[in-house]
Amino acid sequence: MASPALRPAQQQPTRRLSDRLSRRPALLINGIDDPIFPIAGAREGFAKLKEVYGVLGVADHVDADFFDGGHSWSNNKTIPFLKKQFGE
């Protein structure tokens, strides 16, 4: 049964794209108060991405760092994520 994230009409193109991307680790970094990339959209996108990665059996390849702040960078999870994905 297809995941809701993979609608039947779009399933094949989406699957091909997600197959390529899911083999690559992804860490989403987003400030909770970011006016350019609002947190609601970031959380929604992360949930969909996590679902697709899960369907493909690689849910551990994606994570998110939603931190207190605006449109800036956070290293809260960067180093641990890179070590987990690529080793020491």
Distance bins in CASP14 RR format, pairs under 12 A and 6 or more apart:
PFRMAT RR
TARGET T0000
AUTHOR 0000-0000-0000
RMODE 2
METHOD distances of the structure
MODEL  1
1 8 0 0 0 0 0 1 0 0 0 0 0
1 11 0 0 0 0 0 1 0 0 0 0 0
1 55 0 0 0 0 0 1 0 0 0 0 0
2 8 1 0 0 1 0 0 0 0 0 0 0
2 9 0 0 0 0 0 1 0 0 0 0 0
2 10 0 0 0 0 1 0 0 0 0 0 0
2 11 1 0 1 0 0 0 0 0 0 0 0
2 12 0 0 0 0 0 1 0 0 0 0 0
2 14 0 0 0 0 1 0 0 0 0 0 0
2 15 0 0 0 0 1 0 0 0 0 0 0
2 51 0 0 0 0 0 1 0 0 0 0 0
2 52 0 0 0 0 0 1 0 0 0 0 0
2 55 0 0 0 0 1 0 0 0 0 0 0
3 10 0 0 0 0 0 1 0 0 0 0 0
3 11 0 0 0 0 1 0 0 0 0 0 0
3 14 0 0 0 0 1 0 0 0 0 0 0
3 15 0 0 0 0 0 1 0 0 0 0 0
3 18 0 0 0 0 0 1 0 0 0 0 0
3 48 0 0 0 0 1 0 0 0 0 0 0
3 49 0 0 0 0 0 1 0 0 0 0 0
3 50 0 0 0 0 0 1 0 0 0 0 0
3 51 1 0 0 1 0 0 0 0 0 0 0
3 52 1 0 0 1 0 0 0 0 0 0 0
3 53 0 0 0 0 0 1 0 0 0 0 0
3 54 0 0 0 0 1 0 0 0 0 0 0
3 55 1 0 1 0 0 0 0 0 0 0 0
3 56 0 0 0 0 1 0 0 0 0 0 0
3 57 0 0 0 0 0 1 0 0 0 0 0
4 10 0 0 0 0 0 1 0 0 0 0 0
4 11 0 0 0 0 0 1 0 0 0 0 0
4 14 0 0 0 0 0 1 0 0 0 0 0
4 47 0 0 0 0 0 1 0 0 0 0 0
4 48 0 0 0 0 1 0 0 0 0 0 0
4 51 1 0 0 1 0 0 0 0 0 0 0
4 52 0 0 0 0 0 1 0 0 0 0 0
4 55 0 0 0 0 1 0 0 0 0 0 0
5 11 0 0 0 0 1 0 0 0 0 0 0
5 14 1 0 0 1 0 0 0 0 0 0 0
5 15 0 0 0 0 0 1 0 0 0 0 0
5 17 0 0 0 0 0 1 0 0 0 0 0
5 18 0 0 0 0 1 0 0 0 0 0 0
5 22 0 0 0 0 0 1 0 0 0 0 0
5 44 0 0 0 0 0 1 0 0 0 0 0
5 45 0 0 0 0 1 0 0 0 0 0 0
5 46 0 0 0 0 0 1 0 0 0 0 0
5 47 0 0 0 0 1 0 0 0 0 0 0
5 48 1 0 1 0 0 0 0 0 0 0 0
5 49 0 0 0 0 1 0 0 0 0 0 0
5 50 0 0 0 0 1 0 0 0 0 0 0
5 51 1 0 1 0 0 0 0 0 0 0 0
5 52 1 0 1 0 0 0 0 0 0 0 0
5 53 0 0 0 0 1 0 0 0 0 0 0
5 54 0 0 0 0 1 0 0 0 0 0 0
5 55 1 0 0 1 0 0 0 0 0 0 0
5 56 0 0 0 0 0 1 0 0 0 0 0
6 12 0 0 0 0 1 0 0 0 0 0 0
6 13 0 0 0 0 0 1 0 0 0 0 0
6 14 1 0 1 0 0 0 0 0 0 0 0
6 15 1 0 0 1 0 0 0 0 0 0 0
6 16 0 0 0 0 0 1 0 0 0 0 0
6 17 0 0 0 0 0 1 0 0 0 0 0
6 18 1 0 0 1 0 0 0 0 0 0 0
6 19 0 0 0 0 0 1 0 0 0 0 0
6 48 0 0 0 0 0 1 0 0 0 0 0
6 51 0 0 0 0 1 0 0 0 0 0 0
6 52 1 0 0 1 0 0 0 0 0 0 0
6 53 0 0 0 0 0 1 0 0 0 0 0
6 54 0 0 0 0 0 1 0 0 0 0 0
6 55 1 0 0 1 0 0 0 0 0 0 0
6 56 0 0 0 0 1 0 0 0 0 0 0
7 13 0 0 0 0 0 1 0 0 0 0 0
7 14 1 0 0 1 0 0 0 0 0 0 0
7 15 0 0 0 0 0 1 0 0 0 0 0
7 48 0 0 0 0 0 1 0 0 0 0 0
7 52 0 0 0 0 0 1 0 0 0 0 0
8 14 0 0 0 0 0 1 0 0 0 0 0
8 15 0 0 0 0 0 1 0 0 0 0 0
10 16 0 0 0 0 0 1 0 0 0 0 0
10 17 0 0 0 0 1 0 0 0 0 0 0
10 18 0 0 0 0 0 1 0 0 0 0 0
10 52 0 0 0 0 0 1 0 0 0 0 0
11 17 0 0 0 0 0 1 0 0 0 0 0
11 18 0 0 0 0 1 0 0 0 0 0 0
11 19 0 0 0 0 0 1 0 0 0 0 0
11 52 0 0 0 0 0 1 0 0 0 0 0
11 55 0 0 0 0 0 1 0 0 0 0 0
12 18 0 0 0 0 0 1 0 0 0 0 0
12 19 0 0 0 0 0 1 0 0 0 0 0
13 19 0 0 0 0 0 1 0 0 0 0 0
13 20 0 0 0 0 0 1 0 0 0 0 0
14 20 0 0 0 0 0 1 0 0 0 0 0
14 21 0 0 0 0 0 1 0 0 0 0 0
14 22 0 0 0 0 0 1 0 0 0 0 0
14 48 0 0 0 0 0 1 0 0 0 0 0
14 49 0 0 0 0 0 1 0 0 0 0 0
14 51 0 0 0 0 0 1 0 0 0 0 0
14 52 1 0 0 1 0 0 0 0 0 0 0
14 55 0 0 0 0 0 1 0 0 0 0 0
14 56 0 0 0 0 0 1 0 0 0 0 0
15 21 0 0 0 0 0 1 0 0 0 0 0
15 22 0 0 0 0 1 0 0 0 0 0 0
15 52 0 0 0 0 1 0 0 0 0 0 0
15 55 0 0 0 0 1 0 0 0 0 0 0
15 56 0 0 0 0 1 0 0 0 0 0 0
16 22 0 0 0 0 0 1 0 0 0 0 0
16 56 0 0 0 0 0 1 0 0 0 0 0
17 23 0 0 0 0 0 1 0 0 0 0 0
17 24 0 0 0 0 0 1 0 0 0 0 0
17 49 0 0 0 0 0 1 0 0 0 0 0
17 52 0 0 0 0 1 0 0 0 0 0 0
17 56 0 0 0 0 0 1 0 0 0 0 0
18 24 0 0 0 0 0 1 0 0 0 0 0
18 26 0 0 0 0 0 1 0 0 0 0 0
18 48 0 0 0 0 0 1 0 0 0 0 0
18 49 0 0 0 0 1 0 0 0 0 0 0
18 50 0 0 0 0 0 1 0 0 0 0 0
18 51 0 0 0 0 0 1 0 0 0 0 0
18 52 1 0 1 0 0 0 0 0 0 0 0
18 53 1 0 0 1 0 0 0 0 0 0 0
18 54 0 0 0 0 1 0 0 0 0 0 0
18 55 0 0 0 0 1 0 0 0 0 0 0
18 56 1 0 0 1 0 0 0 0 0 0 0
18 57 0 0 0 0 0 1 0 0 0 0 0
18 58 0 0 0 0 1 0 0 0 0 0 0
18 61 0 0 0 0 0 1 0 0 0 0 0
18 62 0 0 0 0 0 1 0 0 0 0 0
19 52 0 0 0 0 1 0 0 0 0 0 0
19 53 0 0 0 0 0 1 0 0 0 0 0
19 55 0 0 0 0 0 1 0 0 0 0 0
19 56 1 0 0 1 0 0 0 0 0 0 0
19 57 0 0 0 0 0 1 0 0 0 0 0
19 58 0 0 0 0 1 0 0 0 0 0 0
20 26 0 0 0 0 0 1 0 0 0 0 0
20 52 0 0 0 0 0 1 0 0 0 0 0
20 56 0 0 0 0 0 1 0 0 0 0 0
20 58 0 0 0 0 0 1 0 0 0 0 0
21 49 0 0 0 0 1 0 0 0 0 0 0
21 52 0 0 0 0 1 0 0 0 0 0 0
21 53 0 0 0 0 1 0 0 0 0 0 0
21 56 0 0 0 0 1 0 0 0 0 0 0
21 58 0 0 0 0 1 0 0 0 0 0 0
21 61 0 0 0 0 1 0 0 0 0 0 0
21 62 0 0 0 0 1 0 0 0 0 0 0
22 49 0 0 0 0 1 0 0 0 0 0 0
22 50 0 0 0 0 0 1 0 0 0 0 0
22 51 0 0 0 0 0 1 0 0 0 0 0
22 52 1 0 0 1 0 0 0 0 0 0 0
22 53 1 0 1 0 0 0 0 0 0 0 0
22 54 0 0 0 0 1 0 0 0 0 0 0
22 55 0 0 0 0 1 0 0 0 0 0 0
22 56 1 0 1 0 0 0 0 0 0 0 0
22 57 1 0 0 1 0 0 0 0 0 0 0
22 58 1 0 1 0 0 0 0 0 0 0 0
22 59 0 0 0 0 1 0 0 0 0 0 0
22 60 0 0 0 0 0 1 0 0 0 0 0
22 61 1 0 0 1 0 0 0 0 0 0 0
22 62 1 0 0 1 0 0 0 0 0 0 0
23 53 0 0 0 0 1 0 0 0 0 0 0
23 56 0 0 0 0 1 0 0 0 0 0 0
23 57 0 0 0 0 0 1 0 0 0 0 0
23 58 1 0 0 1 0 0 0 0 0 0 0
23 61 1 0 0 1 0 0 0 0 0 0 0
23 62 0 0 0 0 0 1 0 0 0 0 0
23 85 0 0 0 0 0 1 0 0 0 0 0
24 49 0 0 0 0 0 1 0 0 0 0 0
24 53 0 0 0 0 0 1 0 0 0 0 0
24 56 0 0 0 0 0 1 0 0 0 0 0
24 58 0 0 0 0 1 0 0 0 0 0 0
24 61 1 0 0 1 0 0 0 0 0 0 0
24 62 0 0 0 0 1 0 0 0 0 0 0
24 85 0 0 0 0 1 0 0 0 0 0 0
24 86 0 0 0 0 0 1 0 0 0 0 0
25 49 0 0 0 0 0 1 0 0 0 0 0
25 53 0 0 0 0 1 0 0 0 0 0 0
25 58 0 0 0 0 1 0 0 0 0 0 0
25 59 0 0 0 0 0 1 0 0 0 0 0
25 60 0 0 0 0 1 0 0 0 0 0 0
25 61 1 0 1 0 0 0 0 0 0 0 0
25 62 1 0 0 1 0 0 0 0 0 0 0
25 63 0 0 0 0 1 0 0 0 0 0 0
25 77 0 0 0 0 0 1 0 0 0 0 0
25 78 0 0 0 0 0 1 0 0 0 0 0
25 80 0 0 0 0 0 1 0 0 0 0 0
25 81 1 0 0 1 0 0 0 0 0 0 0
25 82 0 0 0 0 1 0 0 0 0 0 0
25 83 0 0 0 0 0 1 0 0 0 0 0
25 84 0 0 0 0 1 0 0 0 0 0 0
25 85 1 0 1 0 0 0 0 0 0 0 0
25 86 1 0 0 1 0 0 0 0 0 0 0
25 87 0 0 0 0 0 1 0 0 0 0 0
26 45 0 0 0 0 0 1 0 0 0 0 0
26 46 0 0 0 0 1 0 0 0 0 0 0
26 49 1 0 0 1 0 0 0 0 0 0 0
26 50 0 0 0 0 1 0 0 0 0 0 0
26 52 0 0 0 0 0 1 0 0 0 0 0
26 53 0 0 0 0 1 0 0 0 0 0 0
26 58 0 0 0 0 0 1 0 0 0 0 0
26 59 0 0 0 0 0 1 0 0 0 0 0
26 60 0 0 0 0 0 1 0 0 0 0 0
26 61 1 0 0 1 0 0 0 0 0 0 0
26 62 1 0 1 0 0 0 0 0 0 0 0
26 63 1 0 0 1 0 0 0 0 0 0 0
26 64 0 0 0 0 1 0 0 0 0 0 0
26 65 0 0 0 0 0 1 0 0 0 0 0
26 77 0 0 0 0 0 1 0 0 0 0 0
26 81 0 0 0 0 1 0 0 0 0 0 0
26 82 0 0 0 0 0 1 0 0 0 0 0
26 85 0 0 0 0 1 0 0 0 0 0 0
27 46 0 0 0 0 0 1 0 0 0 0 0
27 49 0 0 0 0 0 1 0 0 0 0 0
27 60 0 0 0 0 0 1 0 0 0 0 0
27 61 0 0 0 0 1 0 0 0 0 0 0
27 62 1 0 0 1 0 0 0 0 0 0 0
27 63 1 0 1 0 0 0 0 0 0 0 0
27 64 1 0 0 1 0 0 0 0 0 0 0
27 65 1 0 0 1 0 0 0 0 0 0 0
27 66 0 0 0 0 0 1 0 0 0 0 0
27 67 0 0 0 0 0 1 0 0 0 0 0
27 73 0 0 0 0 0 1 0 0 0 0 0
27 74 0 0 0 0 0 1 0 0 0 0 0
27 75 0 0 0 0 0 1 0 0 0 0 0
27 76 0 0 0 0 0 1 0 0 0 0 0
27 77 1 0 0 1 0 0 0 0 0 0 0
27 78 1 0 0 1 0 0 0 0 0 0 0
27 79 0 0 0 0 0 1 0 0 0 0 0
27 80 0 0 0 0 1 0 0 0 0 0 0
27 81 1 0 1 0 0 0 0 0 0 0 0
27 82 0 0 0 0 1 0 0 0 0 0 0
27 83 0 0 0 0 0 1 0 0 0 0 0
27 84 0 0 0 0 1 0 0 0 0 0 0
27 85 0 0 0 0 1 0 0 0 0 0 0
27 86 0 0 0 0 0 1 0 0 0 0 0
28 34 0 0 0 0 0 1 0 0 0 0 0
28 37 0 0 0 0 1 0 0 0 0 0 0
28 39 0 0 0 0 0 1 0 0 0 0 0
28 41 0 0 0 0 0 1 0 0 0 0 0
28 42 1 0 0 1 0 0 0 0 0 0 0
28 43 0 0 0 0 1 0 0 0 0 0 0
28 44 0 0 0 0 0 1 0 0 0 0 0
28 45 0 0 0 0 1 0 0 0 0 0 0
28 46 1 0 1 0 0 0 0 0 0 0 0
28 47 0 0 0 0 0 1 0 0 0 0 0
28 48 0 0 0 0 0 1 0 0 0 0 0
28 49 1 0 0 1 0 0 0 0 0 0 0
28 50 0 0 0 0 1 0 0 0 0 0 0
28 53 0 0 0 0 0 1 0 0 0 0 0
28 61 0 0 0 0 0 1 0 0 0 0 0
28 62 1 0 0 1 0 0 0 0 0 0 0
28 63 1 0 0 1 0 0 0 0 0 0 0
28 64 1 0 1 0 0 0 0 0 0 0 0
28 65 1 0 0 1 0 0 0 0 0 0 0
28 66 0 0 0 0 1 0 0 0 0 0 0
28 67 0 0 0 0 0 1 0 0 0 0 0
28 74 0 0 0 0 0 1 0 0 0 0 0
28 77 0 0 0 0 1 0 0 0 0 0 0
28 78 0 0 0 0 0 1 0 0 0 0 0
28 81 0 0 0 0 0 1 0 0 0 0 0
29 37 0 0 0 0 1 0 0 0 0 0 0
29 39 0 0 0 0 0 1 0 0 0 0 0
29 42 0 0 0 0 1 0 0 0 0 0 0
29 46 0 0 0 0 0 1 0 0 0 0 0
29 63 0 0 0 0 1 0 0 0 0 0 0
29 64 1 0 0 1 0 0 0 0 0 0 0
29 65 1 0 1 0 0 0 0 0 0 0 0
29 66 0 0 0 0 1 0 0 0 0 0 0
29 67 1 0 0 1 0 0 0 0 0 0 0
29 69 0 0 0 0 0 1 0 0 0 0 0
29 70 0 0 0 0 0 1 0 0 0 0 0
29 71 0 0 0 0 0 1 0 0 0 0 0
29 72 0 0 0 0 1 0 0 0 0 0 0
29 73 1 0 0 1 0 0 0 0 0 0 0
29 74 1 0 1 0 0 0 0 0 0 0 0
29 75 0 0 0 0 1 0 0 0 0 0 0
29 76 0 0 0 0 1 0 0 0 0 0 0
29 77 1 0 0 1 0 0 0 0 0 0 0
29 78 1 0 0 1 0 0 0 0 0 0 0
29 81 0 0 0 0 1 0 0 0 0 0 0
30 36 0 0 0 0 1 0 0 0 0 0 0
30 37 1 0 1 0 0 0 0 0 0 0 0
30 38 0 0 0 0 1 0 0 0 0 0 0
30 39 1 0 0 1 0 0 0 0 0 0 0
30 40 0 0 0 0 0 1 0 0 0 0 0
30 41 0 0 0 0 1 0 0 0 0 0 0
30 42 1 0 1 0 0 0 0 0 0 0 0
30 43 0 0 0 0 1 0 0 0 0 0 0
30 44 0 0 0 0 0 1 0 0 0 0 0
30 45 0 0 0 0 1 0 0 0 0 0 0
30 46 0 0 0 0 1 0 0 0 0 0 0
30 63 0 0 0 0 0 1 0 0 0 0 0
30 64 1 0 0 1 0 0 0 0 0 0 0
30 65 1 0 0 1 0 0 0 0 0 0 0
30 66 1 0 1 0 0 0 0 0 0 0 0
30 67 1 0 0 1 0 0 0 0 0 0 0
30 68 0 0 0 0 0 1 0 0 0 0 0
30 69 0 0 0 0 1 0 0 0 0 0 0
30 70 0 0 0 0 1 0 0 0 0 0 0
30 71 0 0 0 0 1 0 0 0 0 0 0
30 72 0 0 0 0 1 0 0 0 0 0 0
30 73 0 0 0 0 0 1 0 0 0 0 0
30 74 0 0 0 0 1 0 0 0 0 0 0
30 76 0 0 0 0 0 1 0 0 0 0 0
30 77 0 0 0 0 0 1 0 0 0 0 0
31 37 1 0 0 1 0 0 0 0 0 0 0
31 38 0 0 0 0 1 0 0 0 0 0 0
31 39 1 0 0 1 0 0 0 0 0 0 0
31 40 0 0 0 0 0 1 0 0 0 0 0
31 41 0 0 0 0 0 1 0 0 0 0 0
31 42 1 0 0 1 0 0 0 0 0 0 0
31 43 0 0 0 0 0 1 0 0 0 0 0
31 64 0 0 0 0 0 1 0 0 0 0 0
31 65 0 0 0 0 1 0 0 0 0 0 0
31 66 1 0 0 1 0 0 0 0 0 0 0
31 67 1 0 1 0 0 0 0 0 0 0 0
31 68 1 0 0 1 0 0 0 0 0 0 0
31 69 1 0 1 0 0 0 0 0 0 0 0
31 70 1 0 1 0 0 0 0 0 0 0 0
31 71 1 0 0 1 0 0 0 0 0 0 0
31 72 1 0 0 1 0 0 0 0 0 0 0
31 73 0 0 0 0 1 0 0 0 0 0 0
31 74 1 0 0 1 0 0 0 0 0 0 0
31 76 0 0 0 0 0 1 0 0 0 0 0
32 38 0 0 0 0 1 0 0 0 0 0 0
32 39 1 0 1 0 0 0 0 0 0 0 0
32 40 0 0 0 0 0 1 0 0 0 0 0
32 41 0 0 0 0 0 1 0 0 0 0 0
32 42 0 0 0 0 1 0 0 0 0 0 0
32 43 0 0 0 0 1 0 0 0 0 0 0
32 64 0 0 0 0 0 1 0 0 0 0 0
32 65 0 0 0 0 0 1 0 0 0 0 0
32 66 1 0 1 0 0 0 0 0 0 0 0
32 67 1 0 0 1 0 0 0 0 0 0 0
32 68 1 0 1 0 0 0 0 0 0 0 0
32 69 1 0 1 0 0 0 0 0 0 0 0
32 70 1 0 0 1 0 0 0 0 0 0 0
32 71 0 0 0 0 0 1 0 0 0 0 0
32 72 0 0 0 0 0 1 0 0 0 0 0
32 74 0 0 0 0 0 1 0 0 0 0 0
33 39 1 0 0 1 0 0 0 0 0 0 0
33 40 0 0 0 0 0 1 0 0 0 0 0
33 42 0 0 0 0 0 1 0 0 0 0 0
33 66 0 0 0 0 0 1 0 0 0 0 0
33 67 0 0 0 0 1 0 0 0 0 0 0
33 68 1 0 0 1 0 0 0 0 0 0 0
33 69 1 0 1 0 0 0 0 0 0 0 0
33 70 1 0 1 0 0 0 0 0 0 0 0
33 71 0 0 0 0 1 0 0 0 0 0 0
33 72 0 0 0 0 1 0 0 0 0 0 0
34 40 0 0 0 0 0 1 0 0 0 0 0
34 41 0 0 0 0 0 1 0 0 0 0 0
34 42 1 0 0 1 0 0 0 0 0 0 0
34 43 0 0 0 0 0 1 0 0 0 0 0
34 66 0 0 0 0 1 0 0 0 0 0 0
34 67 0 0 0 0 1 0 0 0 0 0 0
34 68 0 0 0 0 0 1 0 0 0 0 0
34 69 1 0 0 1 0 0 0 0 0 0 0
34 70 1 0 1 0 0 0 0 0 0 0 0
34 71 1 0 1 0 0 0 0 0 0 0 0
34 72 1 0 0 1 0 0 0 0 0 0 0
34 73 0 0 0 0 0 1 0 0 0 0 0
34 74 0 0 0 0 0 1 0 0 0 0 0
35 69 0 0 0 0 0 1 0 0 0 0 0
35 70 1 0 0 1 0 0 0 0 0 0 0
35 71 1 0 0 1 0 0 0 0 0 0 0
35 72 0 0 0 0 0 1 0 0 0 0 0
36 42 0 0 0 0 0 1 0 0 0 0 0
36 70 0 0 0 0 1 0 0 0 0 0 0
36 71 1 0 1 0 0 0 0 0 0 0 0
36 72 0 0 0 0 0 1 0 0 0 0 0
37 43 0 0 0 0 0 1 0 0 0 0 0
37 44 0 0 0 0 0 1 0 0 0 0 0
37 45 0 0 0 0 0 1 0 0 0 0 0
37 46 0 0 0 0 0 1 0 0 0 0 0
37 66 0 0 0 0 0 1 0 0 0 0 0
37 69 0 0 0 0 0 1 0 0 0 0 0
37 70 0 0 0 0 1 0 0 0 0 0 0
37 71 1 0 0 1 0 0 0 0 0 0 0
37 72 0 0 0 0 0 1 0 0 0 0 0
38 44 0 0 0 0 1 0 0 0 0 0 0
38 45 0 0 0 0 0 1 0 0 0 0 0
38 66 0 0 0 0 0 1 0 0 0 0 0
38 70 0 0 0 0 0 1 0 0 0 0 0
38 71 0 0 0 0 0 1 0 0 0 0 0
39 45 0 0 0 0 0 1 0 0 0 0 0
39 46 0 0 0 0 0 1 0 0 0 0 0
39 64 0 0 0 0 0 1 0 0 0 0 0
39 65 0 0 0 0 0 1 0 0 0 0 0
39 66 1 0 0 1 0 0 0 0 0 0 0
39 67 0 0 0 0 0 1 0 0 0 0 0
39 68 0 0 0 0 0 1 0 0 0 0 0
39 69 0 0 0 0 1 0 0 0 0 0 0
39 70 0 0 0 0 1 0 0 0 0 0 0
39 71 0 0 0 0 0 1 0 0 0 0 0
40 46 0 0 0 0 0 1 0 0 0 0 0
40 47 0 0 0 0 0 1 0 0 0 0 0
40 66 0 0 0 0 0 1 0 0 0 0 0
41 47 0 0 0 0 1 0 0 0 0 0 0
41 48 0 0 0 0 1 0 0 0 0 0 0
41 49 0 0 0 0 0 1 0 0 0 0 0
41 64 0 0 0 0 0 1 0 0 0 0 0
41 66 0 0 0 0 0 1 0 0 0 0 0
42 48 0 0 0 0 0 1 0 0 0 0 0
42 49 0 0 0 0 0 1 0 0 0 0 0
42 64 1 0 0 1 0 0 0 0 0 0 0
42 65 0 0 0 0 0 1 0 0 0 0 0
42 66 1 0 0 1 0 0 0 0 0 0 0
42 67 0 0 0 0 0 1 0 0 0 0 0
42 70 0 0 0 0 0 1 0 0 0 0 0
42 71 0 0 0 0 0 1 0 0 0 0 0
43 49 0 0 0 0 0 1 0 0 0 0 0
43 50 0 0 0 0 0 1 0 0 0 0 0
43 64 1 0 0 1 0 0 0 0 0 0 0
43 66 1 0 0 1 0 0 0 0 0 0 0
44 50 0 0 0 0 0 1 0 0 0 0 0
44 51 0 0 0 0 0 1 0 0 0 0 0
44 64 0 0 0 0 0 1 0 0 0 0 0
44 66 0 0 0 0 0 1 0 0 0 0 0
45 51 0 0 0 0 1 0 0 0 0 0 0
45 52 0 0 0 0 1 0 0 0 0 0 0
45 53 0 0 0 0 0 1 0 0 0 0 0
45 62 0 0 0 0 0 1 0 0 0 0 0
45 64 0 0 0 0 1 0 0 0 0 0 0
45 66 0 0 0 0 0 1 0 0 0 0 0
46 52 0 0 0 0 0 1 0 0 0 0 0
46 53 0 0 0 0 0 1 0 0 0 0 0
46 59 0 0 0 0 0 1 0 0 0 0 0
46 62 1 0 0 1 0 0 0 0 0 0 0
46 63 0 0 0 0 1 0 0 0 0 0 0
46 64 1 0 1 0 0 0 0 0 0 0 0
46 65 0 0 0 0 0 1 0 0 0 0 0
46 66 0 0 0 0 1 0 0 0 0 0 0
47 53 0 0 0 0 0 1 0 0 0 0 0
47 54 0 0 0 0 0 1 0 0 0 0 0
47 59 0 0 0 0 0 1 0 0 0 0 0
47 62 0 0 0 0 0 1 0 0 0 0 0
47 64 0 0 0 0 1 0 0 0 0 0 0
47 66 0 0 0 0 0 1 0 0 0 0 0
48 54 0 0 0 0 0 1 0 0 0 0 0
48 55 0 0 0 0 0 1 0 0 0 0 0
48 62 0 0 0 0 0 1 0 0 0 0 0
48 64 0 0 0 0 0 1 0 0 0 0 0
49 55 0 0 0 0 0 1 0 0 0 0 0
49 56 0 0 0 0 0 1 0 0 0 0 0
49 58 0 0 0 0 0 1 0 0 0 0 0
49 59 0 0 0 0 1 0 0 0 0 0 0
49 61 0 0 0 0 1 0 0 0 0 0 0
49 62 1 0 1 0 0 0 0 0 0 0 0
49 63 0 0 0 0 0 1 0 0 0 0 0
49 64 0 0 0 0 1 0 0 0 0 0 0
50 56 0 0 0 0 0 1 0 0 0 0 0
50 57 0 0 0 0 0 1 0 0 0 0 0
50 58 0 0 0 0 0 1 0 0 0 0 0
50 59 1 0 0 1 0 0 0 0 0 0 0
50 60 0 0 0 0 0 1 0 0 0 0 0
50 61 0 0 0 0 1 0 0 0 0 0 0
50 62 1 0 1 0 0 0 0 0 0 0 0
50 63 0 0 0 0 1 0 0 0 0 0 0
50 64 0 0 0 0 1 0 0 0 0 0 0
51 57 0 0 0 0 0 1 0 0 0 0 0
51 58 0 0 0 0 0 1 0 0 0 0 0
51 59 0 0 0 0 1 0 0 0 0 0 0
51 62 0 0 0 0 1 0 0 0 0 0 0
52 58 0 0 0 0 1 0 0 0 0 0 0
52 59 0 0 0 0 1 0 0 0 0 0 0
52 61 0 0 0 0 0 1 0 0 0 0 0
52 62 0 0 0 0 1 0 0 0 0 0 0
53 59 1 0 1 0 0 0 0 0 0 0 0
53 60 0 0 0 0 1 0 0 0 0 0 0
53 61 1 0 1 0 0 0 0 0 0 0 0
53 62 1 0 1 0 0 0 0 0 0 0 0
53 63 0 0 0 0 0 1 0 0 0 0 0
53 64 0 0 0 0 0 1 0 0 0 0 0
54 60 0 0 0 0 1 0 0 0 0 0 0
54 61 0 0 0 0 1 0 0 0 0 0 0
54 62 0 0 0 0 1 0 0 0 0 0 0
55 62 0 0 0 0 0 1 0 0 0 0 0
56 62 0 0 0 0 0 1 0 0 0 0 0
58 85 0 0 0 0 0 1 0 0 0 0 0
60 81 0 0 0 0 0 1 0 0 0 0 0
60 84 1 0 0 1 0 0 0 0 0 0 0
60 85 0 0 0 0 1 0 0 0 0 0 0
61 81 0 0 0 0 0 1 0 0 0 0 0
61 84 0 0 0 0 1 0 0 0 0 0 0
61 85 1 0 0 1 0 0 0 0 0 0 0
61 86 0 0 0 0 0 1 0 0 0 0 0
62 77 0 0 0 0 0 1 0 0 0 0 0
62 81 0 0 0 0 1 0 0 0 0 0 0
62 84 0 0 0 0 0 1 0 0 0 0 0
62 85 0 0 0 0 0 1 0 0 0 0 0
63 76 0 0 0 0 0 1 0 0 0 0 0
63 77 1 0 0 1 0 0 0 0 0 0 0
63 78 0 0 0 0 0 1 0 0 0 0 0
63 80 0 0 0 0 1 0 0 0 0 0 0
63 81 1 0 1 0 0 0 0 0 0 0 0
63 82 0 0 0 0 0 1 0 0 0 0 0
63 84 0 0 0 0 1 0 0 0 0 0 0
63 85 0 0 0 0 1 0 0 0 0 0 0
64 74 0 0 0 0 0 1 0 0 0 0 0
64 76 0 0 0 0 0 1 0 0 0 0 0
64 77 0 0 0 0 1 0 0 0 0 0 0
64 78 0 0 0 0 0 1 0 0 0 0 0
64 81 0 0 0 0 1 0 0 0 0 0 0
65 72 0 0 0 0 0 1 0 0 0 0 0
65 73 0 0 0 0 1 0 0 0 0 0 0
65 74 1 0 1 0 0 0 0 0 0 0 0
65 75 0 0 0 0 1 0 0 0 0 0 0
65 76 1 0 1 0 0 0 0 0 0 0 0
65 77 1 0 1 0 0 0 0 0 0 0 0
65 78 1 0 0 1 0 0 0 0 0 0 0
65 79 0 0 0 0 0 1 0 0 0 0 0
65 80 0 0 0 0 1 0 0 0 0 0 0
65 81 0 0 0 0 1 0 0 0 0 0 0
66 74 0 0 0 0 1 0 0 0 0 0 0
66 76 0 0 0 0 1 0 0 0 0 0 0
66 77 0 0 0 0 1 0 0 0 0 0 0
67 73 0 0 0 0 1 0 0 0 0 0 0
67 74 1 0 1 0 0 0 0 0 0 0 0
67 75 0 0 0 0 1 0 0 0 0 0 0
67 76 1 0 1 0 0 0 0 0 0 0 0
67 77 0 0 0 0 1 0 0 0 0 0 0
67 78 0 0 0 0 0 1 0 0 0 0 0
68 74 0 0 0 0 1 0 0 0 0 0 0
68 76 0 0 0 0 1 0 0 0 0 0 0
69 76 0 0 0 0 0 1 0 0 0 0 0
74 81 0 0 0 0 0 1 0 0 0 0 0
75 81 0 0 0 0 0 1 0 0 0 0 0
75 82 0 0 0 0 0 1 0 0 0 0 0
77 83 0 0 0 0 0 1 0 0 0 0 0
77 84 0 0 0 0 1 0 0 0 0 0 0
77 85 0 0 0 0 0 1 0 0 0 0 0
78 84 0 0 0 0 0 1 0 0 0 0 0
78 85 0 0 0 0 0 1 0 0 0 0 0
78 86 0 0 0 0 0 1 0 0 0 0 0
79 85 0 0 0 0 0 1 0 0 0 0 0
79 86 0 0 0 0 0 1 0 0 0 0 0
79 87 0 0 0 0 0 1 0 0 0 0 0
79 88 0 0 0 0 0 1 0 0 0 0 0
80 86 0 0 0 0 0 1 0 0 0 0 0
80 87 0 0 0 0 0 1 0 0 0 0 0
80 88 0 0 0 0 0 1 0 0 0 0 0
81 87 0 0 0 0 0 1 0 0 0 0 0
82 88 0 0 0 0 1 0 0 0 0 0 0
END
